[in-house]
């Protein structure tokens, strides 16, 4: 009897409190269940993190210990890093990647914001057709235009410079236009109308009202493009022959070919180079994590 | 009389579509709009439409950059159909796409569902951990997996040895290279996890409550509530991942191309379509042939995407409101 009385309200209570979908019956069972799930996820999480830790660890090991698969190096050898900097112009590559990355990100953010504002604020003939065209180019494989684009840059005499790595970004990028348009559309139109009444011009609407309000979106676009530029290998392969102009991915590939596979077998240098190429992105990610997660989640929601 | 003259045009066809269209063009607002769109329009003409036309023209020529292009008709396309390397590259690329896309989405979905069950701070922490590999520069991913997949002393085989399995030479045995690449590709599914996790969080809880009251178990709730409610996001990641997979280049090129020895080892089992296109265009300077290959890729991507969109229309559930 007493048992029955107890069970009823307990069930009711847990049913009312429960915000998540699990189908466990008692709180105790739910704790066990959650504990089980957390453990399972934690194991997967270790598998995801381990390769990165392995890489850092390997970059600090003497050459003959790299493959011992021990996570904490038995002998720490930070000289691998100075060895790398002594053998290749790694810092130059690093600087090149920074310059190219910032140029690519800055230009694409400004131009895409401008175009996105055009689509979001104005009503004009041809808008829907043009926007469909924007969406269409998102599906276009970059490889299709790769060769003529190279010929264009060659025509301009810029095919052996870093310019082709970022200059197309001056002309906005479909994906970011799409992303920013969503943000602009979410702004209350009254804000703009009020500014219009106060005598604000169209460019003022964009620059002084829409842009400041969309700072999170601008940051998302900037960091996305910076990352894309930082990891791009195919363009540097096409355009850069001079080692002094290499960006990091191209440099890292050169290091791999020279000291890793098929080369001198100085893997410790390859490891150090990989770590140094990765760290800036990891730092960027931790500084701007919120924006990364928001930006990626937005993509999916609007699919 | 004159009053009637004035009235006629106003009253008769008040504003035909054509007139409204013309009037709209004269509005200053329209001019401003196109001013804002100018960067994209220019870019579209110079870096998209122009190059596409140019590559179509080039694909009917023989062009090596140094000598002027000569018209060869459909020769490049004929060569493409007969080229055994194209067949290999296409096979590898399609096999990779067909395995990678469903597998990565299934794993990402499973992890996202678990994250959603955990909820709260823990879920946020694990999401960060899962996303971290996606922040690794692609070339570094290639370098890293070259070592992790090493047949003798790589970490993957060390792990397999714990279970008493003698792992294959993932990076050198032509029969296993493709599978090694797929293992590698599963390490960077963080973006997909984040998208699906965000979608799951948006599923209203009362739907689950209602399903439970109707007696639906965990699996049925997943099949009949979760999957339809996140079908938009599932559709999105399927399309995006497919397009990306068909264009796989950087990791594989890093691991197996660009130096004689590794190219020899991997033989043809790591030849992906874009890698072959790149080789033809920029290493052998067969710009005409490479352009034909590019149009081949364009056709494939277009057809695959259209088929997916068509199928997607049938499976994707869109809520009434605009979310």
Contacts between the chains, C-beta under 8 A, distances in Angstrom:
chain1	res1	chain2	res2	distance
A	19	B	119	7.9
A	19	B	205	6.2
A	20	B	116	7.6
A	20	B	117	6.5
A	20	B	119	5.6
A	20	B	205	7.5
A	21	B	116	7.9
A	21	B	117	7.2
A	21	B	205	7.1
A	21	B	208	4.4
A	21	B	221	6.6
A	22	B	117	6.1
A	23	B	212	6.9
A	23	B	217	7.1
A	23	B	218	5.4
A	23	B	221	7.8
A	34	B	117	7.3
A	34	B	118	6.6
A	37	B	114	5.4
A	37	B	117	5.4
A	37	B	118	5.9
A	38	B	118	5.9
A	38	B	122	6.3
A	40	B	114	6.7
A	41	B	111	7.0
A	41	B	114	5.1
A	41	B	115	6.9
A	41	B	118	6.6
A	41	B	126	5.4
A	42	B	126	7.6
A	44	B	111	6.5
A	44	B	130	7.8
A	45	B	126	5.5
A	45	B	129	4.5
A	45	B	130	6.8
A	48	B	129	5.9
A	48	B	130	5.6
A	48	B	132	6.9
A	48	B	133	5.8
A	48	B	187	7.0
A	48	B	190	7.9
A	49	B	129	5.8
A	49	B	132	6.7
A	50	B	155	7.6
A	51	B	133	7.2
A	51	B	144	5.8
A	51	B	145	7.9
A	51	B	148	6.0
A	51	B	155	7.3
A	51	B	187	6.7
A	52	B	132	6.6
A	52	B	133	6.8
A	52	B	136	6.9
A	54	B	144	7.9
A	54	B	148	7.3
A	54	B	155	6.2
A	55	B	140	7.7
A	55	B	144	5.5
A	58	B	147	7.4
A	66	B	147	7.7
A	67	B	147	7.6
A	67	B	150	7.3
A	67	B	152	7.9
A	67	B	153	3.9
A	67	B	154	7.9
A	68	B	153	7.9
A	69	B	153	7.0
A	69	B	155	5.7
A	69	B	158	5.2
A	111	B	39	4.3
A	111	B	40	7.5
A	111	B	43	8.0
A	114	B	36	5.4
A	114	B	39	6.2
A	115	B	36	6.3
A	115	B	37	5.6
A	115	B	39	5.8
A	115	B	40	4.3
A	117	B	36	5.7
A	118	B	33	5.2
A	118	B	34	7.6
A	118	B	35	7.7
A	118	B	36	3.0
A	118	B	37	4.5
A	119	B	37	7.3
A	121	B	33	7.9
A	122	B	29	5.8
A	122	B	30	7.4
A	122	B	32	6.7
A	122	B	33	3.5
A	122	B	36	7.2
A	123	B	29	7.5
A	124	B	24	6.6
A	124	B	27	7.6
A	124	B	29	6.6
A	124	B	30	4.2
A	124	B	33	4.2
A	124	B	34	7.2
A	125	B	21	5.6
A	125	B	24	4.7
A	125	B	25	6.0
A	125	B	30	6.6
A	127	B	33	7.4
A	130	B	37	6.8
A	130	B	41	7.8
A	133	B	44	6.9
A	134	B	40	6.8
A	137	B	44	6.8
A	137	B	48	5.5
A	139	B	243	6.3
A	139	B	301	6.7
A	139	B	302	7.5
A	139	B	305	5.5
A	140	B	48	6.7
A	140	B	52	7.9
A	140	B	298	7.3
A	140	B	301	7.9
A	141	B	243	7.0
A	141	B	246	7.2
A	141	B	247	5.3
A	141	B	274	7.9
A	141	B	294	7.9
A	141	B	297	5.6
A	141	B	298	6.3
A	141	B	301	5.3
A	142	B	247	7.2
A	143	B	247	6.1
A	143	B	274	5.0
A	143	B	277	5.7
A	143	B	278	7.8
A	143	B	294	5.6
A	143	B	297	5.7
A	144	B	51	7.7
A	144	B	52	6.4
A	144	B	55	6.5
A	144	B	294	4.6
A	144	B	295	7.0
A	144	B	297	6.4
A	144	B	298	4.6
A	145	B	47	6.6
A	145	B	48	6.3
A	145	B	51	3.8
A	145	B	52	6.2
A	145	B	55	6.8
A	145	B	294	7.8
A	146	B	277	7.7
A	146	B	278	7.8
A	146	B	281	6.9
A	146	B	294	6.8
A	147	B	51	7.8
A	147	B	55	5.8
A	147	B	58	6.7
A	147	B	281	5.2
A	147	B	287	5.5
A	147	B	290	5.6
A	147	B	291	5.5
A	147	B	294	6.5
A	148	B	50	7.0
A	148	B	51	3.5
A	148	B	52	7.7
A	148	B	54	3.8
A	148	B	55	5.1
A	148	B	58	7.0
A	148	B	291	7.8
A	149	B	47	6.2
A	149	B	51	5.3
A	150	B	281	7.9
A	150	B	282	7.6
A	151	B	54	7.2
A	151	B	65	7.7
A	151	B	287	7.6
A	152	B	46	7.3
A	152	B	47	7.8
A	152	B	50	7.9
A	152	B	51	7.2
A	154	B	65	7.6
A	168	B	43	6.7
A	168	B	47	5.1
A	170	B	39	6.6
A	170	B	43	7.5
A	171	B	39	5.0
A	171	B	40	6.3
A	171	B	42	5.6
A	171	B	43	2.3
A	171	B	44	7.6
A	171	B	46	7.2
A	171	B	47	6.3
A	172	B	39	4.8
A	172	B	40	4.4
A	172	B	43	6.0
A	174	B	40	7.8
A	177	B	40	6.5
A	202	B	29	7.8
A	202	B	32	4.6
A	202	B	36	7.9
A	206	B	36	7.1
A	227	B	135	7.2
A	230	B	137	6.2
A	231	B	137	4.3
A	231	B	138	4.5
A	231	B	139	7.0
A	231	B	250	7.3
A	233	B	138	6.5
A	233	B	139	5.5
A	233	B	249	7.5
A	233	B	250	4.6
A	233	B	253	6.8
A	233	B	254	6.9
A	234	B	249	5.8
A	234	B	250	6.8
A	234	B	253	7.9
A	234	B	274	8.0
A	234	B	278	6.8
A	237	B	253	7.8
A	237	B	258	8.0
A	237	B	278	7.4
A	237	B	282	7.3
A	238	B	278	7.9
A	238	B	282	5.6
A	248	B	137	6.9
A	248	B	139	7.9
A	249	B	137	6.0
A	249	B	138	7.0
A	249	B	139	4.3
A	249	B	250	7.6
A	252	B	137	7.3
A	252	B	139	4.8
A	252	B	140	6.5
A	252	B	143	6.8
A	253	B	139	5.6
A	253	B	254	5.8
A	253	B	258	6.3
A	256	B	139	7.8
A	256	B	142	7.9
A	256	B	143	5.5
A	256	B	146	7.8
A	256	B	254	6.8
A	257	B	258	5.8
A	257	B	259	4.3
A	260	B	143	7.1
A	260	B	146	7.3
A	261	B	146	6.5
A	261	B	259	6.7
A	261	B	261	6.5
A	261	B	262	4.9
A	262	B	259	4.5
A	262	B	260	6.5
A	262	B	261	3.2
A	262	B	262	5.6
A	263	B	259	7.4
A	267	B	147	7.3
A	270	B	143	6.1
A	274	B	140	4.4
A	274	B	143	5.0
A	274	B	144	6.5
A	277	B	137	5.1
A	277	B	139	7.2
A	277	B	140	5.4
A	278	B	135	7.7
A	278	B	136	5.3
A	278	B	137	5.9
A	278	B	140	5.2
A	281	B	135	4.7
A	281	B	136	7.1
A	281	B	137	6.3
A	282	B	132	7.1
A	282	B	135	5.7
A	284	B	135	7.7
A	285	B	131	7.6
A	285	B	132	7.2
A	285	B	135	4.6
A	289	B	128	6.5
A	292	B	131	7.2
A	293	B	127	7.0
A	293	B	131	7.5
A	293	B	194	5.8
A	293	B	198	7.9
A	296	B	191	5.5
A	296	B	194	4.6
A	296	B	195	5.9
A	296	B	198	7.7
A	297	B	194	6.0
A	297	B	195	6.2
A	297	B	197	7.8
A	297	B	198	3.4
A	299	B	195	6.5
A	299	B	236	7.1
A	299	B	240	8.0
A	300	B	195	3.3
A	300	B	196	7.2
A	300	B	198	6.2
A	300	B	199	5.8
A	300	B	232	7.9
A	300	B	233	4.2
A	300	B	236	5.2
A	300	B	237	6.6
A	301	B	198	6.7
A	301	B	199	6.9
A	301	B	202	7.4
A	301	B	232	7.7
A	301	B	233	6.9
A	301	B	323	7.3
A	302	B	236	8.0
A	303	B	232	5.7
A	303	B	233	6.1
A	303	B	235	6.1
A	303	B	236	2.4
A	303	B	237	7.6
A	303	B	239	7.5
A	303	B	240	7.8
